[in-house]
Amino acid sequence: MQVLISNFYAKFQTLITREDGQDLIEYALVVALIAFAATAGMNSLASGINTAFSGIGNMLNTYTA
């Protein structure tokens, strides 16, 4: 039983100290952060564009009336 626990502990230690997958996780977090910022920014941008086009439409209606 001691050998089994010792082997498990050794494998667990090598798993903890490995750094193979860290780069992939970091890139995924950066991509997720950029996607979140773009989504949050698009709502504000879409609102501004909608307001601008509504203003232009109202101005055109006053000139044609």
C-alpha angles and dihedrals in degrees: 000000000000091000091052092051091045092052091047091050092049092050091047091052092051090048092053095047096047115106100187098113099039096090092053092050092048092051091048091052092049091050091048091050092050091048091050092049092047091050092049091047094048092060091056093043093048090051091051093048091048091052091048094050091046089053092049091048092050091048092050090049091054091052095048095045 
